Amino acid sequence: MSDDPNYEKYFKLVYSNFYKRLVETGDLERLKLWLTAKLDETGWRGILKRDFIEYVQDHYNSQYDSEQESNESSEGTKETNWAIIEELTDKFLVKAKDRVPLNIKTELLQRLKTIISRTHSTTFGITFNQENALK
């Protein structure tokens, strides 16, 4: 990251404009479809689903059973369930990202670079200074 105090503002502007451009051109939808197909080819979803089920069975089945036996109020159970959902989401988002095969990550980045290269930098609402970008 840069020591420039405007770096974050600059980055957000570039990101926002690039994202808008991806949506407008349909590139974002094409990238999503491509990524979904590639992940399906590798069985990524199935692997995560299996890991998720195993984790829940190992960590929460006994907790759930004891909550049911203690006859907690439905409101307490709902709060507990939301806490569990948040914990699982945090855990499995990291795991999901880590489980994406490197060749898919690499190809996705290459596709993004191609999209950027075919678009002039001023399309993103800024004048791109390559010297500053490399710092």
Backbone torsions as a table, in degrees:
resi	resn	phi	psi	omega
1	MET	NA	158.8	-177.7
2	SER	-92.0	156.2	174.7
3	ASP	-82.8	-7.3	-179.7
4	ASP	-64.5	124.0	-178.9
5	PRO	-64.7	-19.3	179.4
6	ASN	-90.0	-0.4	-175.8
7	TYR	-58.1	-48.3	-177.9
8	GLU	-62.5	-42.7	178.0
9	LYS	-62.1	-44.6	178.9
10	TYR	-61.7	-47.0	179.8
11	PHE	-60.3	-45.6	179.8
12	LYS	-61.2	-38.6	178.5
13	LEU	-65.0	-46.7	179.8
14	VAL	-62.8	-47.4	-179.8
15	TYR	-60.0	-47.5	-179.0
16	SER	-60.0	-45.8	-179.7
17	ASN	-68.5	-37.7	178.3
18	PHE	-66.1	-44.5	179.0
19	TYR	-60.7	-44.2	178.6
20	LYS	-59.3	-42.7	179.4
21	ARG	-64.4	-41.1	177.5
22	LEU	-59.7	-42.0	-179.9
23	VAL	-67.3	-48.4	-176.7
24	GLU	-60.5	-38.2	-176.5
25	THR	-85.8	-10.6	-177.0
26	GLY	85.3	-0.6	-179.9
27	ASP	-64.1	-34.8	-179.5
28	LEU	-63.1	-45.0	179.3
29	GLU	-64.5	-40.5	177.8
30	ARG	-63.9	-40.2	177.9
31	LEU	-64.4	-41.4	178.8
32	LYS	-62.6	-43.8	179.5
33	LEU	-64.6	-43.5	178.6
34	TRP	-61.5	-47.6	-178.4
35	LEU	-62.6	-43.2	178.3
36	THR	-59.6	-45.5	-179.9
37	ALA	-62.7	-44.3	-179.7
38	LYS	-63.8	-43.1	179.9
39	LEU	-66.9	-36.2	176.8
40	ASP	-65.2	-37.6	178.5
41	GLU	-61.4	-33.1	-177.2
42	THR	-88.2	-9.0	-177.5
43	GLY	77.8	19.9	-176.6
44	TRP	-55.6	-47.0	-179.1
45	ARG	-62.9	-44.1	-179.8
46	GLY	-62.2	-40.4	178.9
47	ILE	-63.5	-46.4	179.2
48	LEU	-64.0	-40.6	179.7
49	LYS	-62.1	-44.5	178.4
50	ARG	-61.3	-47.2	178.9
51	ASP	-61.2	-40.1	-179.4
52	PHE	-63.7	-48.3	-179.5
53	ILE	-61.5	-44.9	178.5
54	GLU	-60.9	-42.9	-178.9
55	TYR	-63.8	-45.4	-179.9
56	VAL	-63.2	-44.1	179.3
57	GLN	-61.9	-41.4	-178.1
58	ASP	-72.5	-35.1	-171.1
59	HIS	-106.1	-22.2	-170.6
60	TYR	-122.0	-18.7	-178.3
61	ASN	-59.7	-45.4	-179.6
62	SER	-68.2	-36.1	178.0
63	GLN	-65.5	-42.9	-179.9
64	TYR	-64.5	-43.0	179.8
65	ASP	-61.4	-43.8	-179.0
66	SER	-68.0	-33.3	176.4
67	GLU	-66.3	-40.0	179.8
68	GLN	-65.5	-39.9	-179.2
69	GLU	-67.7	-34.0	-177.4
70	SER	-79.8	-4.6	178.4
71	ASN	51.7	49.5	175.3
72	GLU	-61.1	158.6	175.6
73	SER	-64.8	153.5	-178.7
74	SER	-62.4	-29.6	178.9
75	GLU	-66.6	-42.2	177.8
76	GLY	-62.7	-40.1	178.9
77	THR	-65.0	-40.4	178.8
78	LYS	-62.2	-42.5	179.1
79	GLU	-63.7	-42.1	178.2
80	THR	-62.8	-43.1	179.7
81	ASN	-61.7	-41.5	179.0
82	TRP	-65.6	-37.9	177.8
83	ALA	-63.9	-40.8	178.3
84	ILE	-65.2	-42.9	179.5
85	ILE	-61.0	-44.1	178.8
86	GLU	-62.5	-43.7	179.3
87	GLU	-61.8	-45.1	-179.9
88	LEU	-65.3	-40.9	179.1
89	THR	-61.0	-47.8	179.4
90	ASP	-59.3	-45.1	-177.5
91	LYS	-66.4	-45.1	-172.2
92	PHE	-85.0	-18.5	172.4
93	LEU	-64.7	-43.9	178.2
94	VAL	-63.9	-46.3	-178.9
95	LYS	-62.3	-41.1	-179.3
96	ALA	-62.0	-44.8	179.2
97	LYS	-63.9	-41.4	-179.8
98	ASP	-67.0	-28.1	-176.3
99	ARG	-85.0	-7.5	176.4
100	VAL	-67.5	123.9	-178.5
101	PRO	-58.1	142.9	-177.2
102	LEU	-57.7	-39.0	-178.9
103	ASN	-64.0	-32.2	177.9
104	ILE	-72.3	-42.9	177.1
105	LYS	-59.3	-44.3	-178.8
106	THR	-63.2	-45.4	-179.6
107	GLU	-67.1	-36.6	177.4
108	LEU	-62.3	-44.9	177.5
109	LEU	-62.1	-39.3	178.1
110	GLN	-63.7	-41.1	178.0
111	ARG	-63.5	-40.0	176.9
112	LEU	-64.9	-41.8	177.5
113	LYS	-61.0	-39.8	178.8
114	THR	-63.1	-43.4	178.7
115	ILE	-61.8	-43.8	179.5
116	ILE	-63.7	-43.4	-176.0
117	SER	-68.0	-27.6	-180.0
118	ARG	-85.2	-0.5	-179.9
119	THR	-118.5	131.2	179.4
120	HIS	-68.1	143.9	-174.3
121	SER	-58.3	-31.0	-179.0
122	THR	-69.8	-13.4	174.9
123	THR	-60.0	-28.5	-177.3
124	PHE	-88.5	8.2	175.2
125	GLY	82.3	14.4	179.9
126	ILE	-141.0	163.3	170.3
127	THR	-101.2	116.6	-174.2
128	PHE	-77.0	125.0	177.4
129	ASN	-109.2	101.8	-174.4
130	GLN	-61.8	-34.3	-179.3
131	GLU	-61.3	-45.1	179.4
132	ASN	-70.2	-30.7	-177.3
133	ALA	-68.9	-25.6	-177.5
134	LEU	-86.0	-7.6	-179.5
135	LYS	-78.1	NA	NA
